[in-house]
Amino acid sequence: MTSTSSDVNIEDIVDSPISDQLAMSTASDGLADLQPVKLVSNMSFKQPKLKVILDVDTGIDDSHAIMLALAHHNVEILAITCANGNVNVDLVVENTLRVLKACGREDIPVYRGAERSLLGNTSQFENFSGEAWNTPVDTSVVQKEHAANAIIRIINNFPGEVTVVAIAPLTNLALAMRLDSTVGRKIKDLYIMGGNIEARGRVSPCAEFNFYNDPEAAQVVLKEFINITILPYEVCRKFLLPWDFFDIWTNAGTPASEFIRRSVLESAKPARVAGREGYRSCDGYCMALVLDRSVVHSAEPVYATVELSGQLTRGQMVVDWDGLLGQPCNALIVKELDIGKIQALFMLMVRPQYPIPVQQQSGYFAQCPATQSQWSSAESSVLPQACLDAAALLYDTNNNSSNSIGASR
């Protein structure tokens, strides 16, 4: 590796905090002089891997979360557990296997979970179109153990170490709690994409889909798990990936990018034709903030629960902003995101190789002067190398945070 600083060697860079790496390997007078830090893939990094369970109902944006987690060597996916949600649980399993096959990671264990909500209801939301969802898969590789049992076993094997990323209805987690009442307090962190904070619904006037699909499960999880971070639906609505970014991201010329393109183009067309300013990937955003806590611009600790009986509001997340219920805070609600950092992370998802350790990747990809001329042009079917290099910047020089991947609050 060639450094821009004559008195720095590669050992110093690898052993130093990420926040110091760019300082040693770049000039000090701003983004115009930044050079990407390139690290070879066979290096050993001292940072321990983040142990993750992904609980999914794989549709389209679940696939982005899975691919983002797979894209980083410092994430160890212990299990992908599947639940009824966007589609029925058997199709969730098949779609998950399709994503893993496209990424060459069929070694990741997949578990079939809840077929229905705790009260026995089913609710499918997503209609799939696109070539990516029609490829055949071998379902014989699915683990025989039920997802809820797998969650219990893994968390008990690694108490205090496992981060659960829940981007589906919360049925599997609630079942795990009912089978082992201690499991919710043995996790490291729980990240939930779900719920709402402005009573803006998606499948009902007041409820977000994941909570609406199993309100009882959501209530159990909010009551009995610890270290909960919630990314609500309305926040995802406000922070969009610009269409010029979307065009580059889906035409990067790599297998991962090709899978994304084939899976998402048809579903994205209506929003684009309707004039929406960009594309959103709610579950992908959730995984991004797991990987880099500085993606969160603002958040607020609150007491949150779920409405179970309202005729019009069943499934709505109730947030006690002013402490009127006198309950202790049980969740951190994300209120604002840094969409520039999310773009950088999403570009790492479609890089040909993933040699970069996950620890506060950010770097304002879209703002890097080296990529400005190419960033605005999405006509090429192959992503400009300068864009990939810019995405590889590990840290923005204006951000001195020392948070690391999966850092607890």
N, C-alpha and C positions, 0 to 999 in steps of 0.2 A: 504493500500500500504506500502511496506517495502522499505525504502530508504537506499542507501549506505552511506548516511551522517547522523550522529546521531542527528544533531541539525536542521534538516529540517522536516517540516510537510507538509501534502498534501495541506493545504490552501496556504502555501507559493509557492508551485509549480504551482498551478492553477492560482494564481494571478500574477505570475511573467511573464516577456517576455519569449517567447519560447527559445530565445538564452540563457537565464539563466537557463532554466529548466534542461538541461543536465548537466550544470556545478554543480548544486545542487545535482543531483541524480546520478552522476558518479564520478569515480576517475579522477585525473587530469593528469595522465601520459600516455594518448594516447588511441587509439582505442582498444587496447587489454583489457583494463579494463572497457570498456563501458558496462553498463547494460541497457536494454530497459526500457523506461518510459512507464508504463501501466496505463492508465486512464480509469476509469469506465464510461460506456456510459450514465449514468443518471446525470452526473455533468453538471452544467450550466457554460458556458464560457462567459466572458465579451465581447469578440470580436464580433462585429456585423456580421451577416451573409452577405455574398456577394450575391447580387441579380443578377441573370444571366438569359439572354435569349440565348438559343442555336438555331442557324439557321443552319439546316442540310439538307443533301440529303442522308439519311442513307443508305449507304453501311457499309462495314466492319469496316474501321477505324473510321467512325462517331460513331459507337456503342461503341468503346473504349472511345471516348471523353464523351459520355453520361454516361457510367458506371463510369468513373473516377469522374465526377461531382456528381453523385449519391452517391459515396462512402464516401462523407464527410459531416458531420453534419453542417459545417459552410458555406455550399453553399446552397442557396435557388434558385431552378430552377423555375422561374416564368412562363416560357413557352418554349416549343420546337416547333419551326416553321419550316415547311417543304417546300422544293422547288424542282423543277425538276433539275436533275443533274446526279448523278451516275446511277439512274434509273428514271422512270417516277414518278410524284409526288404522285400518288396513292400508288405505291409500296414503296415509301419513307415513307409515313404515316404508312403503314402496318409494315414495318421493324422497325420503331421507336416504335410502339406498342409492337412488339416482344421483343425488348430490355427492355422496361419498365416492361413487363410481367415477363421476366426472372429475373429481379431484384426485383420483388414484389413492384414496384412503379407505378402502374397504376393510381395513383392519380395525376401525373404530367400532366398538360393540354397540348394537342397536337393540333396544328393548321395546316390546309392544306393551302398551299400558291400557288406560281406561277407555272403554268403548262408549261410555255414557257419563253424564254428570252424576254427582252423588245422589240426586233424586231420580235418576234414570232417564233424563231427557237427552236428546241428540239435536245438534244444530250445526249444519254445514253451511259455510259462508262463501267459499271461494269456488268459482268456476274456472277450471284450468284450460288454457289454450297454449299452444306452442310446442315445438318439436321436442324440447327437453323433457317434457313430462310423459312422453310416449315410449321412451326407450325401455326395453325389457330388463328386469333385474331378477336376481336369484334370492328369493325370500327365505330359502333354507338356512341362510347365514344368520338370520335373526335369532337372538338369544332366547332360550326357553324360559328363563326367569321373568316373572312379571316386573314391569317397570317400577312399581312401588316397592317391591322387595329389593330390587337392585339399588334403588335410592337409599334404602335403610342400610343395606350391607356396605355400600361404598362409604357412606358418611360415618358409620361406626368403625370402619377400617382406618379412616383418616379423620378423626375428630378434630374439629377446629381448622381444618385445612381445605375443605371443599367449598368452592364457590358454585352456587346453583344459579343458572341463567334460565328463567322461566318466561318463555315467549309463547305460551299456549294457555288455554284454560287450566286452572290450577288443580285439577282433579287428582293427578298422580301424587302431587305433594300432600294434598289433604288425606289421601288414602294412606300414604306413608306415615303421617302423623297419627292416624287412627290405629295403625298396626304397631307403632313404636312412638310413644308420646314424648320420648327424649330427643328424637332426631332433629327437630326444629331448632334446638339450642346447641347442637353440635356442629353446625355449619360455620364456615368462615363468613360468607356473605350471601345474600339472596338478592338478585336483580330481577325485577318484574317489569315486563312491558305489558301494561294493562291499566284499567281503571281510568277515571276521568276526574278533572278538578273544576270544570266549568259547566257541568251537567250537559255537556254536548255529547250526544249519543252517536252511535254508528249503525247499530241494528235496532235500536229503540230510541225514542226521543232523548233519553237521559243516560243510557248505558253503553259503555265500550264493549266490544265483542267478547274478549276473553273473560271478563268478569260476568257479563250477561249470560254466557254459556254455562257457567257453574258458579252462581253467587255464593252458595253455601261453602264451596271449596275455597273461594277467595276469602270469605270471612274467617274460616279456620286458619288459613295461612297467615293472614294479617294478625290474628290473635296469638298464634303459637310459635311463629318463627322469629328469629332475631336478625339484626343487622340488615334490614330490608331497605332497598332503594327502589323506588317506583318511577318509571318513565311513563307518564300518562299520555293518552291518545292525543289530547289537544296540543300538547307540546310538539309532538311529531308533525301535526298538521301545519304548525307555524314555520318549521325549519325544513326547507326543501333543497334538494340537490338540483342546481341549475341544469337546464336541458343541454347546454354545451358540455358540461361535465358528464352528464348521462351518456351522450354520444361517444365521448372518448372512452369512458368506462366500459361500455358495451362493445367497443370495437378495438380492443387492445391487442388482438392477434394472438392471445394465449388461450389454452383450453378453458381456464376458469372464466375468462371474459366471454368466450364463445358460448359457454353454458348459460351465463347470465343473459346474454343477448337472446338466445333461443327461448329462454324461459320467461322473459319479461316484456318483450317488445309489444306483443298483442295486448297485454293487460295495461301497458302504459299509454297506448294510443288514445283512449277516450279522454284521459286527463290532458294530454297534449293538445288534442283537437279542441277541447273545451277552453283552452287558454290558461290552464293552471301554470304557474310560474316555474314549476319544477317537479321532480319526482321525489317521493318519500319512501323510505324503507324502515318502518317502525322497528322491526326486530333487528335489522342491521344497526340502527342507531343504538339500540340497547347493548349489543355486543361491543360497539365502539366505546361506550362509556365504561364497560368492564375493563377494556384494554387500556384506556387512558382516562383517568378521572378528571383531567383538566378539560375534557370535552364538555363537562358540565360548567356552564357559566354562572348559574345560580340554582340553589336548592334550598328547601326549607323543611326542618323536622316538624312533624305533625302527628296527631293521632288520627288514624284513618280506619274506617270500617266499611261495611257493605250493606246496602238496603236490601232486605229479603222479602218484604211483604207489600211494598207499595204497588198499587195497581198500575201506575204509569212509570214508576221509578225503580222497579225491581232490577237489581244488578248494578245500580249506580254506586260508585265509590263516594262515601260521605267523608269529607275532610273537615275536621274541627280546627279551622284556622286560628280561632281566638281562644281555644281552650275552654269552651263553655261546658263541655262534658266532664271536665276535671280528670281526664285520663292522661297517663304519661304518653309521651310520643312513642310511636312504634314504627315509624317509617320516615324515610327521607324522600321528599317529593322533588323530582327534577323539574325546574321551571324554565330554564333556558339552556340552549346548546350552542356549541361553536361549530357551525356547519363547515367552516374551512378545515378544521382538524378532522372532521368526519370524512371529508373528501380525501384527505391525505391517507387516512386509514383504508378507505375503500379502494384507493389506487394500489395500495400494498396487496390487497386481496387478489388483484389480477396480474401482479408481477410474475414473470416467468419462473423466478426462484424466490425463496423467502429466507434470506440469510440474516435478517435483522432481528436482534433480540427485542422482545416486546417490553418496553419500559418507557412510557411517556413518548411514543411517537407522536409528533404533531407536525411542526413545520408547515407554514402556510403554503401549501402546494400551489394553489391557484394564484398566489401573490408573488411567487418566485420570479424575478425578472428574466431568468434564463428560459422560462417557458412561456412568456407572455404571448409571443407571436404564434406559437403552436397551440397554446391553450384555447385560443378563440377559434381555431380551425379543427373541426371534427370530421373532415372529409376523408382523411386517410384511413384505410382499414387497419393499419399497423400503428400502434401508439408510438409517438416520438420518444426516443430514448431519453431526451432531456426531461420529459414529463415523468418518466419512471424514476429517473435520478432525483428529480425534485421531490417526488413522493417519499424517497428514501431518507430525506433529512429527518434526523431523529428528534430534533428539538429546535423550537423557535428561540432565537437569541433574546427575544424580549420576554420570554417566560422563564423565570428562575425557579419554578416549582420543582421539588424533589420527590413528588409522589411517584410511586412505582406501580407496576401492573397489579391490579386487584387490591390496591391498598385499602385497608379497612378505614372507616371513619374514625 
